């Protein structure tokens, strides 16, 4: 069983939309983004679907994620990482996703977010 098999994809998608609504309002990090949060959110839905063991939607459209490399154009210190994770934690805990899935995803995203720190 993968986490993706036990979730309702709509709950994941709604969580990601709420996350980017928060990021769009967060002056610690919103200046980094190109401004089309609908498109950023769409890519994140594809990525997190495969991250949780679902179909490889991100890779099919964009190729290998190479997330660290894709984030190099943006200055990401511990400050930006913490802002990103704080918004993700609030989005997850206010979502309809199962509590175990929330915790599993947050723990894995903490590792990924650490890996994105490049300054
Ligand atoms: C640590 C703090 C982080 C910051 C400040 C940050 C910031 C950004 C920015 C500015 C973009 C470009 C948005 C766009 O082109 O639409 C982006 C893209 C993306 N980020 Fe992050 N990010 C962070 C962490 C993460 C983490 C932990 C993940 C893992 C889920 C992630 C996944 C993605 C994905 C999948 C994209 C789209 C890449 C693409 O195809 O262009 N990011 N991020």
Backbone and ligand atoms as CSV (ligand in chain L), in Angstrom:
chain,resi,resn,atom,element,x,y,z
A,1,UNK,N,N,0.846,-1.208,0.000
A,1,UNK,CA,C,0.000,0.000,0.000
A,1,UNK,C,C,0.881,1.258,0.000
A,2,UNK,N,N,0.529,2.229,-0.817
A,2,UNK,CA,C,1.214,3.524,-0.764
A,2,UNK,C,C,0.263,4.520,-0.102
A,3,UNK,N,N,0.807,5.614,0.461
A,3,UNK,CA,C,-0.086,6.620,1.046
A,3,UNK,C,C,-1.128,7.093,0.027
A,4,UNK,N,N,-0.731,7.169,-1.243
A,4,UNK,CA,C,-1.661,7.666,-2.265
A,4,UNK,C,C,-2.912,6.791,-2.353
A,5,UNK,N,N,-2.755,5.497,-2.097
A,5,UNK,CA,C,-3.896,4.587,-2.200
A,5,UNK,C,C,-4.929,4.820,-1.103
A,6,UNK,N,N,-4.522,5.422,-0.003
A,6,UNK,CA,C,-5.478,5.589,1.105
A,6,UNK,C,C,-6.070,7.004,1.176
A,7,UNK,N,N,-5.638,7.891,0.280
A,7,UNK,CA,C,-6.174,9.256,0.346
A,7,UNK,C,C,-7.200,9.498,-0.755
A,8,UNK,N,N,-7.995,10.551,-0.557
A,8,UNK,CA,C,-8.851,11.070,-1.616
A,8,UNK,C,C,-8.045,12.180,-2.287
A,9,UNK,N,N,-7.703,12.035,-3.587
A,9,UNK,CA,C,-6.872,13.046,-4.244
A,9,UNK,C,C,-7.428,14.470,-4.089
A,10,UNK,N,N,-8.740,14.607,-3.989
A,10,UNK,CA,C,-9.329,15.940,-3.810
A,10,UNK,C,C,-8.844,16.589,-2.515
A,11,UNK,N,N,-8.668,15.772,-1.462
A,11,UNK,CA,C,-8.183,16.309,-0.187
A,11,UNK,C,C,-6.741,16.816,-0.329
A,12,UNK,N,N,-5.940,16.064,-1.102
A,12,UNK,CA,C,-4.555,16.495,-1.347
A,12,UNK,C,C,-4.551,17.797,-2.155
A,13,UNK,N,N,-5.371,17.838,-3.196
A,13,UNK,CA,C,-5.404,19.022,-4.070
A,13,UNK,C,C,-5.876,20.258,-3.302
A,14,UNK,N,N,-6.896,20.081,-2.478
A,14,UNK,CA,C,-7.404,21.225,-1.697
A,14,UNK,C,C,-6.339,21.719,-0.712
A,15,UNK,N,N,-5.595,20.778,-0.133
A,15,UNK,CA,C,-4.523,21.152,0.799
A,15,UNK,C,C,-3.484,22.000,0.065
A,16,UNK,N,N,-3.112,21.581,-1.154
A,16,UNK,CA,C,-2.076,22.299,-1.919
A,16,UNK,C,C,-2.581,23.682,-2.345
A,17,UNK,N,N,-3.843,23.768,-2.753
A,17,UNK,CA,C,-4.401,25.094,-3.104
A,17,UNK,C,C,-4.351,26.036,-1.899
A,18,UNK,N,N,-4.714,25.510,-0.735
A,18,UNK,CA,C,-4.693,26.346,0.472
A,18,UNK,C,C,-3.258,26.746,0.825
A,19,UNK,N,N,-2.332,25.797,0.673
A,19,UNK,CA,C,-0.915,26.105,0.929
A,19,UNK,C,C,-0.473,27.305,0.076
A,20,UNK,N,N,-0.766,27.284,-1.232
A,20,UNK,CA,C,-0.303,28.391,-2.086
A,20,UNK,C,C,-1.097,29.674,-1.863
A,21,UNK,N,N,-2.357,29.563,-1.400
A,21,UNK,CA,C,-3.067,30.793,-0.985
A,21,UNK,C,C,-2.310,31.450,0.158
A,22,UNK,N,N,-1.836,30.633,1.081
A,22,UNK,CA,C,-1.072,31.164,2.215
A,22,UNK,C,C,0.274,31.726,1.761
A,23,UNK,N,N,0.981,30.963,0.907
A,23,UNK,CA,C,2.296,31.408,0.418
A,23,UNK,C,C,2.154,32.743,-0.329
A,24,UNK,N,N,1.098,32.867,-1.107
A,24,UNK,CA,C,0.881,34.105,-1.889
A,24,UNK,C,C,0.753,35.328,-0.983
A,25,UNK,N,N,0.307,35.110,0.261
A,25,UNK,CA,C,0.119,36.214,1.220
A,25,UNK,C,C,1.324,36.378,2.147
A,26,UNK,N,N,2.274,35.464,2.065
A,26,UNK,CA,C,3.383,35.440,3.032
A,26,UNK,C,C,4.565,36.252,2.486
A,27,UNK,N,N,4.761,37.445,3.044
A,27,UNK,CA,C,5.790,38.354,2.507
A,27,UNK,C,C,7.210,37.850,2.757
A,28,UNK,N,N,7.378,36.796,3.563
A,28,UNK,CA,C,8.716,36.228,3.745
A,28,UNK,C,C,9.177,35.506,2.481
A,29,UNK,N,N,8.220,34.957,1.706
A,29,UNK,CA,C,8.620,34.150,0.535
A,29,UNK,C,C,7.849,34.445,-0.751
A,30,UNK,N,N,6.750,35.219,-0.686
A,30,UNK,CA,C,5.942,35.343,-1.914
A,30,UNK,C,C,6.671,36.033,-3.061
A,31,UNK,N,N,7.657,36.888,-2.740
A,31,UNK,CA,C,8.410,37.591,-3.789
A,31,UNK,C,C,9.249,36.655,-4.647
A,32,UNK,N,N,9.495,35.424,-4.158
A,32,UNK,CA,C,10.321,34.475,-4.917
A,32,UNK,C,C,9.559,33.877,-6.096
A,33,UNK,N,N,8.233,33.859,-5.987
A,33,UNK,CA,C,7.428,33.109,-6.951
A,33,UNK,C,C,7.074,33.957,-8.170
A,34,UNK,N,N,6.878,33.295,-9.331
A,34,UNK,CA,C,6.599,34.053,-10.558
A,34,UNK,C,C,5.239,34.753,-10.551
A,35,UNK,N,N,4.357,34.395,-9.647
A,35,UNK,CA,C,3.090,35.119,-9.546
A,35,UNK,C,C,1.878,34.337,-10.023
A,36,UNK,N,N,2.104,33.333,-10.889
A,36,UNK,CA,C,0.979,32.519,-11.344
A,36,UNK,C,C,0.873,31.301,-10.413
A,37,UNK,N,N,0.208,31.526,-9.271
A,37,UNK,CA,C,0.143,30.458,-8.274
A,37,UNK,C,C,-0.738,29.297,-8.727
A,38,UNK,N,N,-1.633,29.532,-9.671
A,38,UNK,CA,C,-2.433,28.418,-10.201
A,38,UNK,C,C,-1.506,27.417,-10.895
A,39,UNK,N,N,-0.537,27.923,-11.629
A,39,UNK,CA,C,0.407,27.049,-12.333
A,39,UNK,C,C,1.376,26.373,-11.346
A,40,UNK,N,N,1.873,27.134,-10.382
A,40,UNK,CA,C,2.755,26.538,-9.372
A,40,UNK,C,C,2.008,25.438,-8.617
A,41,UNK,N,N,0.759,25.706,-8.264
A,41,UNK,CA,C,-0.058,24.737,-7.540
A,41,UNK,C,C,-0.303,23.486,-8.397
A,42,UNK,N,N,-0.522,23.678,-9.675
A,42,UNK,CA,C,-0.738,22.547,-10.586
A,42,UNK,C,C,0.497,21.628,-10.605
A,43,UNK,N,N,1.682,22.246,-10.681
A,43,UNK,CA,C,2.914,21.438,-10.689
A,43,UNK,C,C,3.101,20.707,-9.350
A,44,UNK,N,N,2.774,21.397,-8.265
A,44,UNK,CA,C,2.945,20.764,-6.953
A,44,UNK,C,C,1.968,19.586,-6.795
A,45,UNK,N,N,0.753,19.708,-7.352
A,45,UNK,CA,C,-0.193,18.578,-7.288
A,45,UNK,C,C,0.391,17.385,-8.036
A,46,UNK,N,N,0.975,17.646,-9.187
A,46,UNK,CA,C,1.596,16.553,-9.948
A,46,UNK,C,C,2.732,15.938,-9.135
A,47,UNK,N,N,3.569,16.812,-8.538
A,47,UNK,CA,C,4.735,16.303,-7.812
A,47,UNK,C,C,4.321,15.505,-6.583
A,48,UNK,N,N,3.429,16.063,-5.763
A,48,UNK,CA,C,3.075,15.372,-4.517
A,48,UNK,C,C,2.285,14.092,-4.782
A,49,UNK,N,N,1.581,14.025,-5.906
A,49,UNK,CA,C,0.910,12.774,-6.288
A,49,UNK,C,C,1.940,11.661,-6.433
A,50,UNK,N,N,3.034,11.949,-7.146
A,50,UNK,CA,C,4.025,10.888,-7.309
A,50,UNK,C,C,4.866,10.679,-6.058
A,51,UNK,N,N,5.073,11.757,-5.283
A,51,UNK,CA,C,5.818,11.686,-4.008
A,51,UNK,C,C,5.127,10.704,-3.057
A,52,UNK,N,N,3.791,10.654,-3.111
A,52,UNK,CA,C,3.017,9.767,-2.229
A,52,UNK,C,C,2.781,8.383,-2.836
A,53,UNK,N,N,3.411,8.130,-3.975
A,53,UNK,CA,C,3.303,6.800,-4.559
A,53,UNK,C,C,2.230,6.653,-5.615
A,54,UNK,N,N,1.630,7.762,-6.041
A,54,UNK,CA,C,0.630,7.737,-7.110
A,54,UNK,C,C,1.293,7.798,-8.481
A,55,UNK,N,N,0.493,8.006,-9.533
A,55,UNK,CA,C,1.052,8.061,-10.893
A,55,UNK,C,C,2.083,9.184,-11.062
A,56,UNK,N,N,3.051,8.956,-11.945
A,56,UNK,CA,C,4.185,9.878,-12.124
A,56,UNK,C,C,3.809,11.096,-12.972
A,57,UNK,N,N,2.813,11.848,-12.495
A,57,UNK,CA,C,2.276,12.962,-13.289
A,57,UNK,C,C,3.324,14.050,-13.534
A,58,UNK,N,N,4.133,14.334,-12.515
A,58,UNK,CA,C,5.127,15.405,-12.674
A,58,UNK,C,C,6.169,15.010,-13.719
A,59,UNK,N,N,6.735,13.820,-13.556
A,59,UNK,CA,C,7.807,13.366,-14.445
A,59,UNK,C,C,7.316,13.235,-15.886
A,60,UNK,N,N,6.073,12.789,-16.063
A,60,UNK,CA,C,5.542,12.658,-17.429
A,60,UNK,C,C,5.535,13.990,-18.153
A,61,UNK,N,N,5.228,15.073,-17.445
A,61,UNK,CA,C,5.155,16.375,-18.127
A,61,UNK,C,C,6.463,17.167,-18.098
A,62,UNK,N,N,7.228,17.040,-17.016
A,62,UNK,CA,C,8.389,17.937,-16.851
A,62,UNK,C,C,9.724,17.218,-16.810
A,63,UNK,N,N,9.711,15.888,-16.821
A,63,UNK,CA,C,10.965,15.152,-16.687
A,63,UNK,C,C,11.326,14.941,-15.222
A,64,UNK,N,N,12.529,14.446,-14.994
A,64,UNK,CA,C,12.987,14.162,-13.634
A,64,UNK,C,C,12.844,15.418,-12.767
A,65,UNK,N,N,12.323,15.260,-11.531
A,65,UNK,CA,C,12.076,16.462,-10.717
A,65,UNK,C,C,13.328,17.321,-10.439
A,66,UNK,N,N,14.481,16.701,-10.172
A,66,UNK,CA,C,15.710,17.476,-9.891
A,66,UNK,C,C,15.390,18.716,-9.070
A,67,UNK,N,N,14.696,18.522,-7.949
A,67,UNK,CA,C,14.135,19.678,-7.236
A,67,UNK,C,C,15.185,20.657,-6.754
A,68,UNK,N,N,16.306,20.127,-6.258
A,68,UNK,CA,C,17.320,21.056,-5.756
A,68,UNK,C,C,17.812,21.958,-6.888
A,69,UNK,N,N,18.066,21.333,-8.027
A,69,UNK,CA,C,18.530,22.113,-9.185
A,69,UNK,C,C,17.476,23.133,-9.630
A,70,UNK,N,N,16.202,22.747,-9.631
A,70,UNK,CA,C,15.141,23.668,-10.064
A,70,UNK,C,C,14.959,24.827,-9.089
A,71,UNK,N,N,15.419,24.639,-7.852
A,71,UNK,CA,C,15.288,25.713,-6.857
A,71,UNK,C,C,16.520,26.617,-6.774
A,72,UNK,N,N,17.583,26.267,-7.498
A,72,UNK,CA,C,18.810,27.065,-7.401
A,72,UNK,C,C,18.631,28.526,-7.818
A,73,UNK,N,N,17.716,28.845,-8.751
A,73,UNK,CA,C,17.540,30.268,-9.104
A,73,UNK,C,C,17.005,31.121,-7.944
A,74,UNK,N,N,16.493,30.473,-6.886
A,74,UNK,CA,C,15.909,31.218,-5.772
A,74,UNK,C,C,16.815,31.086,-4.558
A,75,UNK,N,N,17.042,32.210,-3.879
A,75,UNK,CA,C,17.848,32.175,-2.657
A,75,UNK,C,C,17.006,31.585,-1.534
A,76,UNK,N,N,17.393,30.397,-1.087
A,76,UNK,CA,C,16.648,29.719,-0.020
A,76,UNK,C,C,17.593,29.485,1.153
A,77,UNK,N,N,17.367,30.251,2.228
A,77,UNK,CA,C,18.117,30.050,3.472
A,77,UNK,C,C,17.181,29.324,4.454
A,78,UNK,N,N,17.655,29.146,5.683
A,78,UNK,CA,C,16.797,28.521,6.694
A,78,UNK,C,C,15.534,29.352,6.921
A,79,UNK,N,N,15.653,30.653,6.722
A,79,UNK,CA,C,14.499,31.550,6.921
A,79,UNK,C,C,13.370,31.225,5.935
A,80,UNK,N,N,13.707,31.112,4.649
A,80,UNK,CA,C,12.688,30.781,3.646
A,80,UNK,C,C,12.173,29.357,3.853
A,81,UNK,N,N,13.101,28.451,4.198
A,81,UNK,CA,C,12.681,27.060,4.464
A,81,UNK,C,C,11.652,27.010,5.593
A,82,UNK,N,N,11.949,27.728,6.684
A,82,UNK,CA,C,11.039,27.692,7.828
A,82,UNK,C,C,9.675,28.279,7.463
A,83,UNK,N,N,9.673,29.343,6.645
A,83,UNK,CA,C,8.397,29.943,6.226
A,83,UNK,C,C,7.600,28.951,5.385
A,84,UNK,N,N,8.288,28.292,4.445
A,84,UNK,CA,C,7.645,27.297,3.577
A,84,UNK,C,C,7.035,26.179,4.434
A,85,UNK,N,N,7.851,25.649,5.371
A,85,UNK,CA,C,7.386,24.534,6.204
A,85,UNK,C,C,6.242,24.943,7.134
A,86,UNK,N,N,6.299,26.162,7.635
A,86,UNK,CA,C,5.230,26.620,8.528
A,86,UNK,C,C,3.893,26.663,7.778
A,87,UNK,N,N,3.923,27.197,6.558
A,87,UNK,CA,C,2.687,27.225,5.761
A,87,UNK,C,C,2.214,25.813,5.429
A,88,UNK,N,N,3.170,24.930,5.143
A,88,UNK,CA,C,2.802,23.544,4.833
A,88,UNK,C,C,2.199,22.856,6.059
A,89,UNK,N,N,2.755,23.132,7.229
A,89,UNK,CA,C,2.234,22.495,8.431
A,89,UNK,C,C,0.792,22.938,8.691
A,90,UNK,N,N,0.547,24.220,8.524
A,90,UNK,CA,C,-0.819,24.725,8.739
A,90,UNK,C,C,-1.768,24.154,7.672
A,91,UNK,N,N,-1.305,24.122,6.419
A,91,UNK,CA,C,-2.167,23.582,5.347
A,91,UNK,C,C,-2.490,22.109,5.605
A,92,UNK,N,N,-1.478,21.344,6.038
A,92,UNK,CA,C,-1.710,19.916,6.293
A,92,UNK,C,C,-2.656,19.699,7.461
A,93,UNK,N,N,-2.392,20.392,8.574
A,93,UNK,CA,C,-3.188,20.116,9.775
A,93,UNK,C,C,-4.603,20.659,9.651
A,94,UNK,N,N,-4.840,21.595,8.737
A,94,UNK,CA,C,-6.219,22.050,8.546
A,94,UNK,C,C,-6.883,21.331,7.366
A,95,UNK,N,N,-6.206,20.338,6.788
A,95,UNK,CA,C,-6.778,19.595,5.660
A,95,UNK,C,C,-7.641,18.428,6.150
A,96,UNK,N,N,-8.322,17.785,5.212
A,96,UNK,CA,C,-9.116,16.597,5.531
A,96,UNK,C,C,-8.291,15.314,5.423
A,97,UNK,N,N,-6.999,15.434,5.105
A,97,UNK,CA,C,-6.161,14.235,4.991
A,97,UNK,C,C,-6.067,13.524,6.336
A,98,UNK,N,N,-6.007,12.228,6.266
A,98,UNK,CA,C,-5.842,11.383,7.444
A,98,UNK,C,C,-4.623,11.847,8.268
A,99,UNK,N,N,-4.756,11.841,9.602
A,99,UNK,CA,C,-3.681,12.348,10.482
A,99,UNK,C,C,-2.342,11.650,10.239
A,100,UNK,N,N,-2.375,10.331,10.015
A,100,UNK,CA,C,-1.122,9.604,9.767
A,100,UNK,C,C,-0.468,10.075,8.471
A,101,UNK,N,N,-1.294,10.332,7.462
A,101,UNK,CA,C,-0.762,10.814,6.180
A,101,UNK,C,C,-0.199,12.227,6.353
A,102,UNK,N,N,-0.899,13.064,7.132
A,102,UNK,CA,C,-0.393,14.419,7.408
A,102,UNK,C,C,1.005,14.351,8.007
A,103,UNK,N,N,1.152,13.485,9.034
A,103,UNK,CA,C,2.437,13.401,9.730
A,103,UNK,C,C,3.527,12.816,8.832
A,104,UNK,N,N,3.168,11.778,8.086
A,104,UNK,CA,C,4.126,11.146,7.170
A,104,UNK,C,C,4.617,12.160,6.139
A,105,UNK,N,N,3.674,12.878,5.542
A,105,UNK,CA,C,4.033,13.833,4.488
A,105,UNK,C,C,4.876,14.967,5.063
A,106,UNK,N,N,4.504,15.469,6.241
A,106,UNK,CA,C,5.257,16.573,6.826
A,106,UNK,C,C,6.698,16.155,7.132
A,107,UNK,N,N,6.866,14.959,7.700
A,107,UNK,CA,C,8.224,14.487,8.020
A,107,UNK,C,C,9.070,14.363,6.763
A,108,UNK,N,N,8.486,13.843,5.688
A,108,UNK,CA,C,9.260,13.706,4.442
A,108,UNK,C,C,9.536,15.069,3.818
A,109,UNK,N,N,8.564,15.987,3.901
A,109,UNK,CA,C,8.774,17.313,3.310
A,109,UNK,C,C,9.815,18.119,4.080
A,110,UNK,N,N,9.935,17.856,5.393
A,110,UNK,CA,C,10.990,18.535,6.155
A,110,UNK,C,C,12.355,18.172,5.569
A,111,UNK,N,N,12.543,16.887,5.242
A,111,UNK,CA,C,13.822,16.448,4.669
A,111,UNK,C,C,14.048,17.102,3.309
A,112,UNK,N,N,12.992,17.120,2.482
A,112,UNK,CA,C,13.123,17.726,1.153
A,112,UNK,C,C,13.412,19.219,1.268
A,113,UNK,N,N,12.718,19.885,2.188
A,113,UNK,CA,C,12.913,21.331,2.351
A,113,UNK,C,C,14.346,21.625,2.812
A,114,UNK,N,N,14.897,20.796,3.692
A,114,UNK,CA,C,16.299,20.974,4.105
A,114,UNK,C,C,17.235,20.889,2.904
A,115,UNK,N,N,16.901,19.967,2.019
A,115,UNK,CA,C,17.714,19.736,0.822
A,115,UNK,C,C,17.658,20.933,-0.144
A,116,UNK,N,N,16.600,21.750,-0.052
A,116,UNK,CA,C,16.434,22.918,-0.945
A,116,UNK,C,C,17.241,24.124,-0.475
A,117,UNK,N,N,17.711,24.086,0.792
A,117,UNK,CA,C,18.468,25.237,1.314
A,117,UNK,C,C,19.765,25.351,0.509
A,118,UNK,N,N,19.959,26.523,-0.096
A,118,UNK,CA,C,21.108,26.696,-1.003
A,118,UNK,C,C,21.889,27.979,-0.727
A,119,UNK,N,N,21.611,28.618,0.392
A,119,UNK,CA,C,22.336,29.860,0.706
A,119,UNK,C,C,22.446,30.022,2.210
L,1,LIG,C1,C,12.295,25.299,1.273
L,1,LIG,C2,C,11.567,26.298,0.837
L,1,LIG,C3,C,11.052,26.382,-0.583
L,1,LIG,C4,C,10.931,27.505,-1.310
L,1,LIG,C5,C,11.224,28.913,-0.827
L,1,LIG,C6,C,10.432,27.138,-2.630
L,1,LIG,C7,C,10.195,27.991,-3.662
L,1,LIG,C8,C,9.840,27.638,-4.941
L,1,LIG,C9,C,9.721,28.538,-6.057
L,1,LIG,C10,C,9.973,30.033,-6.003
L,1,LIG,C11,C,9.339,27.814,-7.130
L,1,LIG,C12,C,9.064,28.315,-8.566
L,1,LIG,C13,C,7.586,28.352,-8.784
L,1,LIG,C14,C,7.204,28.288,-10.237
L,1,LIG,O1,O,8.078,28.337,-11.131
L,1,LIG,O2,O,5.991,28.178,-10.508
L,1,LIG,C15,C,9.217,26.453,-6.703
L,1,LIG,C16,C,8.864,25.414,-7.525
L,1,LIG,C17,C,8.624,24.139,-7.084
L,1,LIG,N1,N,8.811,23.668,-5.807
L,1,LIG,FE1,FE,9.540,24.718,-4.259
L,1,LIG,N2,N,10.253,25.788,-2.671
L,1,LIG,C18,C,10.624,25.279,-1.451
L,1,LIG,C19,C,10.571,23.968,-1.068
L,1,LIG,C20,C,9.995,22.967,-1.812
L,1,LIG,C21,C,9.776,21.629,-1.328
L,1,LIG,C22,C,10.118,21.104,0.063
L,1,LIG,C23,C,9.200,20.952,-2.342
L,1,LIG,C24,C,8.786,19.527,-2.310
L,1,LIG,C25,C,7.575,19.182,-2.423
L,1,LIG,C26,C,9.056,21.846,-3.473
L,1,LIG,C27,C,8.508,21.537,-4.692
L,1,LIG,C28,C,8.443,22.359,-5.784
L,1,LIG,C29,C,8.001,21.962,-7.105
L,1,LIG,C30,C,7.508,20.589,-7.524
L,1,LIG,C31,C,8.109,23.079,-7.920
L,1,LIG,C32,C,7.793,23.184,-9.414
L,1,LIG,C33,C,9.102,22.992,-10.182
L,1,LIG,C34,C,8.916,23.251,-11.659
L,1,LIG,O3,O,8.535,22.321,-12.391
L,1,LIG,O4,O,9.151,24.363,-12.107
L,1,LIG,N3,N,9.546,23.070,-3.106
L,1,LIG,N4,N,9.522,26.370,-5.364
